Amino acid sequence: MLSRIGLLGRIMLILMAALGAVIVAAIALGRIERTNTRTTQVAPYPRLEQAAGVIDLVTRAEPALRPTILRAVSGLRLHATIQDAPPPEEEGMRRLPRAEAMLRAFSEVLPRPEPSQDDGLRALANPEGVGTGSRPVRITARLSDGKTLVLDEIEPVRGLSLTLFGLAPGLWIGILGIAVAGLALLGAQREMRPLRRLSAAAEAFDGSPPAGPIPVTGAPDVQRLARSVHAMQERVAALLQERSFLIGAISHDLKTYLTRLRLRAESLPDAEGRERMAADIDGMTDLIETSLAFARGTTVSQIRGRVDLADLAAVEAAERSALGQPVVLAGDEVAEATVPGDAVALRRVIANLVDNAVKFGRGRVEIAVEAGTDSCSLRVEDDGPGVGSAEAAAIFSPFYRIEGSRNRRTGGSGLGLAIARQIAEAHGGTIGVCAGRLGGACFTLTLPRAAG
């Protein structure tokens, strides 16, 4: 039955069960408390004034009325009897002279005896019983006919509010409500656990075929959602594989035709025309290779290693300097700027940024590496015209070029920065551009630092 209830229904059941538990507990505590209300009055009873009044009433009344009076004054807290002789004092009881003096002061019939006289009045306390050291639990008074009036305090039955550490029922209901709310929260958290697993699986999906199905647990609608997400991942992975196969086939066929064109161009008698055609074929081949690399989305290996950005930057600067390009390392020397990633792909990012800086710079390109606590960054600056704020985001779009002539010798293919951003995001990093201190553009690659 529970397996057919949806997520919303389960959460509602948890909340209703929690609310019902609090209501039942409140009703039960209320009934128990009302039952014991009369027995939880803990005022010192019998009060000395009342005890003195009972003594006066019994003393003044006729002997025939005494049984009626005793029944009238006896109750849940007091038991009044008339005995022929004073009851023996129990072990541990002691007299309370001050209480006896107060009884005489409150009474209208008790005499004020001399210190050597005994009028039969006793106020006894039992420190280990229901009374305290200053409250009597038994009062005896000698009547005019020689009999003794005995007033015994009955030990009260303590109510629930006094047995639960002395706290009021309302407070215990509040504590119970908090406890039930905590259990309800745990129940709701348990029902939301499959959604968290599903969210983690969706975030970890990178287009590759899923290793296995997403664990299907929880409410039926959550199970349907998990199966749907898994099916969608399989469809997306299949489409990406088909695209890779299609791109590979197109690449193979295009290269075949380009090879034929190059062979035919070599047979042209006109040397100048032959060189122009070969240059166009080379440009077309380079454009196809770059476009295919971006479209495949396979520029980043799934295997991650520890890559030192400082080493990559030093190697790139050294090779560019050897080629006669104005590329230098700047800033403080960084001992270690290790990031997790694909060294080949990250080297390509640096190469693309440097290519862009050399192409648009006027005569100086600087590479700088910084290592922070949680991230490492690499900056490539040039002294060229820079990038306007309106174009700062657009230049990372595929085939976008600031130089609008569409000449590959001056503007490139428009895919270098797009590929750089693709690789940076695949590594969990970012890439951005701003105004540099050399007067041109400053591209910054930021990647999370490797742990340990």
Sequence and secondary structure as in RCSB ss.txt:
>XXXX:A:sequence
MLSRIGLLGRIMLILMAALGAVIVAAIALGRIERTNTRTTQVAPYPRLEQAAGVIDLVTRAEPALRPTILRAVSG
LRLHATIQDAPPPEEEGMRRLPRAEAMLRAFSEVLPRPEPSQDDGLRALANPEGVGTGSRPVRITARLSDGKTLV
LDEIEPVRGLSLTLFGLAPGLWIGILGIAVAGLALLGAQREMRPLRRLSAAAEAFDGSPPAGPIPVTGAPDVQRL
ARSVHAMQERVAALLQERSFLIGAISHDLKTYLTRLRLRAESLPDAEGRERMAADIDGMTDLIETSLAFARGTTV
SQIRGRVDLADLAAVEAAERSALGQPVVLAGDEVAEATVPGDAVALRRVIANLVDNAVKFGRGRVEIAVEAGTDS
CSLRVEDDGPGVGSAEAAAIFSPFYRIEGSRNRRTGGSGLGLAIARQIAEAHGGTIGVCAGRLGGACFTLTLPRA
AG
>XXXX:A:secstr
 GGGS HHHHHHHHHHHHHHHHHHHHHHHHHHHHHTGGG   S SS HHHHHHHHHHHHHS GGGHHHHHHHH  
SSEEEEEESS     TT EE HHHHHHHHHH SSS    TT   S EEEE TTSSS TTS SEEEEE TTS EEE
EEE      HHHHSTT  HHHHHHHHHHHHHHHHHHHHHHHHHHHHHHHHHHHH  SS  SS     SSHHHHHH
HHHHHHHHHHHHHHHHHHHHHHHHHHHHHHHHHHHHHHHHHT S HHHHHHHHHHHHHHHHHHHHHHHHHH  SS
 S  EEEEHHHHHHHHHHHHHHTT  EEE SS  S  EEEE HHHHHHHHHHHHHHHHHH SS EEEEEEE SSE
EEEEEEESSS   GGGTTGGGSTT  SSTT  HHHH  S HHHHHHHHHHHTT EEEEEE TTSSEEEEEEEE  
  
